[in-house]
Structure formats: structure tokens, C-alpha cells
């Protein structure tokens, strides 16, 4: 019950966060020099067409009035329309978001499955060969630009070895699976379309590996540092003195407490991966939010930019809540605080 109340309190905090995000993104969007209406009508557009576009999207209203219309629209489920495509922003986000979500989920699975064991091995074998190798991987992960790594991946695994495709979610002539979740890997499994699943898996490997590398390195270093600190505590020494095996000491006693800071880093890395997906999606021509954000920013299409920022604010908040709830499960004292 205490955990339920704790989760409810955390959910209520989303409201002021999203309110702040809406003010910030709205202000920044209209402080950027440029006129989206002028870009929308193009160089051949007449003054009448320009004024019509401004009136259609409310750009000739005072900024407080524009913000009021924007907020009231959000409450009613209307996130505005794109000036260039004339499509509802919410529909565009629904079309692009599943691709980004699938990419980030696969990337975070790779980062967690490899990063946590790598950090454990580095802590258990501190200052030995395994630890030194972990440090080199971590240094490369945090220092290597994502776009450069993406190009190297394409050149080596895609073009030189011809092992994996270098762009898109599926081959051009292959139809996507019947939509259930809009995640190709999940939908193809549910539908039993194994050929589509294999192709979707091949297409996502390179961008997911590229996106996961920085998170993998950070998670490994945090796991190592947290576990090293816990291994010097008295209760770990007591467990060893009782004659428990080293594997049992680490799995049953040390990792439960050491995993809490690592869990925070996994949650933060999930959010960073969403933000960092812009470059990866652009290089791999991945049809996700990052590619949509790039096109919107280049054309000063404000409504999609604000919609993307709001969506990321919601996702970040939900990730933080999920991490906090997991804290309460791992350490009940948190939910009583």
C-alpha cells in the first residue's frame, strides 16, 4: 500500500514537469529567428498566401494567446498541426515514435545485458586484465562520437563484409507486419512472420549497437564503482566469514545494494539514448522521431518540435517513476520516506 501511494505521488509530479516543458519549448520555439509561414509558402508564395498561413495557424495572434490555445488544445488531445505537412502532430508522432522506441529498447537491452556483467567482472577482478579491458571499452564508449561510430559500422559490417543492411527498418519491397504494437520485432513474432522478424532484426542490429555503445560503457563503470564500494562493507565480510561462496556473496548480498545506483544510470541512459538517437537515425535513415525532429528543426516547423519535446518529457518522467518504484521494491525504506 505504501508503495502504491508512493507511485501515485510520483505520478502527480508529471503535471508540473509537463507544464514547465510546455512553457520552455514554446518560448524557445518562438525565440528562434526565422518565419515558418514564409518557409511554408516558399519563395514563389504571394503575400496573400503568407498571411493566410499565418492566420490559419494563429501565428498573427499575440504570444500569450498562442500559448493559451496551445495548452487548451493539449488538454483536449490536440497537439496542433504541422505547417508543412498539414497533418496533426499527434498522428505524425504515432507514426514515427514506435521506430524510435523499438531502436532504444533494443539498444538498452544490449547495453544492460553486456554492461552490467562487464562491470561485475571488472569489480571482482579489480586492477587485473579484465578490469583494464573494461576501462578501455568504457573510455572508447564515452569518447567516440555516435555519428562517427555509425559510419564506421556501415562501412565495415555493411559495405566491406556485407553482413548487415545499413539503412531502413525493412527491405524496400518487404511489407511490414500487420500492426499491433507498431514494433516490427514484436508484431512479426506475434503474427508468426519469421521472415519479417529476421529482416527486422538484421536491420536494427547496427543502429542499436551504435546507440548502445555509450550507455554500455557508462553502465559498466557505474556497476564496477558501486560493487567495489559494497564489497568492502561489513555485511559482505560477514557473509564471506560464514563460508558462502564468492558467487553467492555477490549475487545474494552485494548486487542487491550495488544495483540501485546502476539502476539510476540505466534509467538516465534510456533518456539519453532517445535524445542521442537523432544522429544515429539520420545516418542509418531510420524512420523515427530523430529523423522527424531533424526535418522539423530545419524547416522551423514549431508544432512538431514542441510535440517531440513534450513527448520526451512524458517518457523521461515515466522512466524516472519506474526507477523510483523499482527503488521501493529493492529497498522498502525508500517508499516510506
N, C-alpha and C positions, 0 to 999 in steps of 0.2 A: 504493500500500500504506500509506504514511504517512497519507494522508487517510482510509483505511478504519479504521486504528487510532484516529485522532483522533475519528472519528464514533462508534466503539464506546465510547471513554472518555466522551464526552459523553452517550451513551445511558444508561450506568451511573449517571450523576448524577441521573437521573429518580427512582430509588428513594428516596434520602434526601429529595428535594424532596416527593414524594408522601406520605412518612411524616410530614414536618413539616406538610403541608397537612391531613392527616387529623387530627392532634392539635389543630391550631389550630381547624379548623372544628368538631370535636366539642366542644371546650371552650367555644367561643363560643356554640354552639347551646344548650348546657345552662346557660349563664350568663344567657341572656336570660330575663327574668321572664315567667311565663305557664306554662300547663299544656296541652300539645297534646292530652292524653287528655280533659281536660274540654271543650275545644273540639270534639273529635271526637264526643262523645256528645251535645253540645248542651244547652241549658238544661232540656230535658224528661227528660234521661237520669237514670237512678237510680244510686245508689251502687254497686250490683252491676255495672251496665253499665260504670261508670267503672273499677272495679277489674279487670274482665275485659279492658278495652282495655289497661290498664297491664301486666297480666300477659302479654297476647298479644304486645306489642311490647317486653317486657323492661324497661319503664320503672321497675319496682319493684326492679330489681337495683342494687347499688352501681355508681357511675360507672366504676371500673376494669373491672368485669365487663362492663358495657355496651360499653366501648371494645374490650375483647378480643373480644367477639362480633362487633362491627362489623368489626374488622381481619381476623379469620379468615374472615368472610363475604366481604370484598373479595377475599381471596386465592383463594377458591373461586368467584368470579364472582357473588356475591350482594351487591348494593348495598343491600339492605333493601327494605322496603315502605312506601308512603305510608300514613300513618294515616287520611287522609280518603278517598282513592280505593281503598285496599287493593290497589292494583296494584304490581308490582315497580318500583322506581325506575329500574332499567336499561331496562325496557320503555318507561317514560314518556320517558326521555332519548332513546331511539331514535326515538320519535315526534316529539319537539319539536326535537331538535338539528339535523336536516337543514334545517329552515326558517331557523334562525339562521345556520348555516354558509353557506347559499346567499346570504342577505342580506349577510353580512360579506364574502364573496368578491366579490360584485358591487360592494359599496361600496369595497373596497380596490382593485379594478381601476380604478374611476373615479378614486379618489384618486391612484393611481400614474400612470396614463396622463395625467392632467391636471397633477398636482403636480410631477412630475419635469421635463417640458418647461417648465412655468411657472418653476421655479427656475432652469433653464438660461438661459432668455431674460432673467430678472432679473439673473443674474450677468454675462452677456455685455453687457447694456445697463445696467450698474450706474449708479444715480442718474439714469437717464433716465425717460421716461414709462412704459415697460413695467415698470421696477423699482418705480416709485411705485404703479402699479396692483397689482402683486404684493403689495406691503406692505399695501395696503388690504384685499385679499382675505384675506391671512393674518391681519390684525387682526380682521376680521369672523369668520373661521373659529374662532379660539381664544376669542373673547369671546361668541359667540352661543350661548345655551343650546339644547341639542338639542330639547327638548320644544317650545320657542317656535318654532324653525325648522320643526319638523314641523307645527305648527298652521298657520303661515303658508303652507306648501306645500299643505296640504289646502284652505285657504280660497281660495287664488289659482288653483292649477292644477287642483284637483279640483272646487270648487264654482263659482267665478266663470267660469273658462274652460271647464270641463267637458272637459278634455283627458285626464285620467288618473283611475283609480279611487283611492279614499282609504283602503281597508281590505281586509284579507284577502290571500290568495295567488292566488285564482281567483274568478270569479263564483260565486255561491251554487249555481246549477243546473248548473255545469260540472264534470264528473268529472275528477279528477286523472289524469295519465298513468300507465300501468302501471309499477309501482315497479321500478327497477333500482338507482339510487343514492339515491332519495328526494329528489333535487334536481329540481324541476319543469322548469327550463330544460333541464337535461341530458337527463332522461328523455324529454321531449317531442321533443327533437331526435333522440335515438336511435330512438324509435318512429315518427318522421316525422309526428307530430301537430302540424302547423303552427298550427292554430287555438289549440290549448292553449299552444303556445310563445309566440304573440303576446300572449295574455291574461296569461300568467305574467310576461312581460316588462313589460307595461303596469302590472301590479300592483306590481312590485318597484322601478320607477324612482323613485318619490317617497321611499319609506323608504330606499333605497340612497343617493340623493343627499343626503338629510338626514344619514345616518350617515357619509357620506364627507367632509362639508364640513370638519370639524375636522382630520381626518387629511390631507386635501388641503393645507390651509394649513400644517400643520407640516412635511410632506414638502417643500413648495415652499421654505420658509425654510431648511431644512437643506440642501437641494440647492444653493441660492444661496450659503450661507455656505461649504460645502465646496468648491464650484467656484471661488469667489473666492480662497480660500486656495491652491488648487492652481495657479491661473493665474499666480501670482507666483513659482512655483518655477523653478529654473534649467533643468530639462529641458524645460519648456514654452517658455522663451525660446529654447533651442537648437533645438527643433522649428520655431519660427517663423523662426529665422535660416536654417534650411535651405530656406526658401521654401515650406513646406507651407501649404495653405490654412487659414484660420481654422476652418472646419468640420472638417477632418481633424485639426487640433491638438486640438480639443475632444473629438471622438468617439473618436480612437485613443489619445490620450495623457492628456488631463486627466480625462475622465469615469471612466476605469477606476479611478483612485485616489480621485477625489471621490465615487464611488458607494458606497464602503464605509461611511462614516457614515450616508449616506442609507438604505442597506440596513438598518442597525440601527434607524433610525426607522420604516421600513416594517414591520419585524417587531414593534416595540413598538406601533405603531398598530393592527396586526391584533389584538393582545391587548386594547388599549384599546377597540377597536370592539366586541369581544364583550361587554366589561363595559358599554359605553355603549349597547348595543342594548336594554337593559331599557326605557328611556324611549321609544325610537323604536318598539319593538314594541307597547308599551302604547297609544301614540297611534294607530298605524296598525292596531291589532288584528291584529298579525302573530303567527301561532301558533307562536312559537319558544320558546327557553329563557328569554328575558327575561320573557315573559308567564307561563311556568310558575314562574319564580323569584318573581315578584311575588305570585302566588296562594299559593305555599308559605309565603312570609315572612309574609303577612297572617294565615295560619291557624296559624302556628308549627308547620308540618309539617317536622320536623327532618331526616328522612332525605332528602327531595328536595333540601333546602338543602345538605346535606353532599355529596350526589351531584353537584350542579351545581358546587360548589367544587372537588371532585376532578376532574371533567371539565375545568374551566377550567385547573386545574393541569397536567393532562396536555397539553392543547393549547398552553399557554404554553411548556412545556418542549420540546415538539416544534418549535414555531416558533423558539425560541432555537437548537436544534440545527441546524435547516435554515439559519438565518442564519450560524451558525458554519461549517457545511460550505461555504456559498457564499463566506465569507471565505477559506477554504482554497483554493478554486478561483481567486478573484480575486487572492489574494496567497499563494503557496505557503509563504511564511515562517511564516504563522500555524499551519499544520498541523505544522510542525517544532518549534514552540515547546514 
